[in-house]
């Protein structure tokens, strides 16, 4: 969808999207509904019509080539290395991610999975979906993953510096308290 309107019109939709299967639905607090979908195929909408409040579309699957070239395999290996690096840097990432990524042999599927997990802008994800080149998709995801790792490393560095600064302040406070106790004991007071 290209607009934030709740009352979506056919012209508000991008022509390229994903045919997906709904895997899980759950009501969230506040009345929102969380839906987990699994993308099955990329598709282009041929005709979109509005009937009442519902939108209906005639779609045509637009299959994507997922050729296993040496360059694609190199990108897959690079993405797996980047995932390992991200897991080493951040304690907040699930270790199951490594197994999930290792279990995907299809470069295109790997690119889409990582794109769904990474903090990429909606426009970047849409461009990834619309692009026909596998190597471009893999490069885009590798760049986004590199950016995420840089952010994680910087966050870790900032946290370490803050912790070190706090430790120094705590040490100085403790030493001042000891000095004060010694001066009181010697009768030197202030």
N, C-alpha and C positions, 0 to 999 in steps of 0.2 A: 504494500500500500504506500502510495506516495504522499498522502496527507494524514493528519491526525484526527480527521473527522470520524465521529462514531457512525454517522449515517453515510456509509461508503457508497460511492457511485462507481459504475463500471470503468469510467475514465480515470479513477483514482488508483487503479491497479497496474502493476508492472506486467508486461506480457510474458516474461519468463518467470517460472516458479517451480515448485516441486510437488510431484504427486506423492502423497504420504499416507501412511496407515496410522490411525490413532491407536496407541498402545495402552494408554492409561489416562483416566480423567479423575479429578478429585476436586471437591469444593474446598476452598481456602477460607480462612477467617475474613469477614468483610464481604462475603458473597462472590468473590472472584472464583473463577474456575481455572485450575491448572491442568494443562493437557500435555502429555508426552506423545510426540509423534515420531515415526521413523520414516525418513525420506526413502522413497523407492526409486524414483526416476525424475529427471529434469523434464519439464514440459513447457510448451508455449500455448497460451490461450488464443484460440482462434476467434471465438465469439463469446462476449460476456454480456449477460442480460440481467436486469433487475426485475424480480417478480415479488411485489410487496416489499418486505424487508430483506428478502433473501437474494443473494447473487447466484447465478448459475453460469457455468462456463463450459464451453466445448474446448477440450484440450487435446493436444497432439504431443505425444512423447517425443523428445528430441534426444536420442541416445548420444552418449559421449564416448569417445574413443579412450581406452585406457591401455594403450600399448606399453608393453614392458620393454623399454629401451634401457641401455646402459645408463643414460643420463637420468631417467626416471628412477631407476634402482639406486643411483647415487643420492638423489634427493630423499628417497625413502630412508636410506641409511642416515643421512644428515638429520632428518626430522626425528628419528629415534634417538640420536645422540643429543639433540637439543632437548628432548623430553627428559632424558636422564639428567642433563645439566639443570633443567628447571626443577626437577625433583630434589636434586642435591642442594639447591639454593633455598627452596621454600619448604617449610615444614607444613604449610597449609594445603599442599597438594596431595591428593590421594596416591598412595603407592600402587593402587590397582590400575592407575592410568598406564603404567609401564607395561603391564600384562595385556591390557586392552589394545595398546598400540602395537605390541609385538604380535598379537593375534590377527592383525589385519595385513593381508598380503597385497590387496588391491591398492595401488597408489592413489587412485581417484577417491576411493572410499576413505582412505587415511586423510587425504586433504580435506574432505568435507567434515569428517569427524573432528579434526583439530580446529577447523574454522568455527565449528559450532561451540567448541569449548573455550576458545580464545576470546579475549576482550577486543573484538574487532567492531568497527562501526558498521551499521546496517548497510550503508552504501558500499563498503568494501566487500561485505558478504554477498550482496546482490551482484556486484561486478564479478566476483569469483564464480558465481552461479552462471552468469551470462557468458563468460569467456569460454571459448571452445578448446583452448590449448591446455593440455595436461601439465606441461612443464611450467607454464605461466601460473597455473593454480598452485603447483607445488612451491614455486618460488615465492608467491604471495604469502602462503601459509608459513614458510620458513622465515620470511622477513617479519611477519607478525609475531611468531614465536621468539625470534631473536629480540624483538622490542620488549616482549613480556619478560624475558630473562633479564634484560638490562634493567627493567623496572624493579624486578625482584631483588637483583643484586644491590641496586641503589637503596632500596628499602632496608635490606639487611645491613648495609653499611651505616645507614642513618640510625637504625636501632642499636647497633653495636656502639656507635659513638655516644648516643644518649645514655646507654647503660654504663659505659666507661666514665662518662661525665658524672653520672650519679654515684658511681663507685668512688670516684675521687672526692666528691663532696661528702659522702658518708665517711670516708677515711679521715678527711680533714676535721670533720665534726668530732669524730671519736678521739683524734689526737688532741684537739682543743679541750675536750672534756678531761682527758688524762692530765694534760698540762695544768688545768685549773685545779684538779684534785691534788696534784703534787704541790702546787703553790699554796693551797690551803693547808696542806700537811706541814709545809715548811713555815707557815705563818706569814707568807708574803702577800696573801690576799690578792688584790687587784694588781 
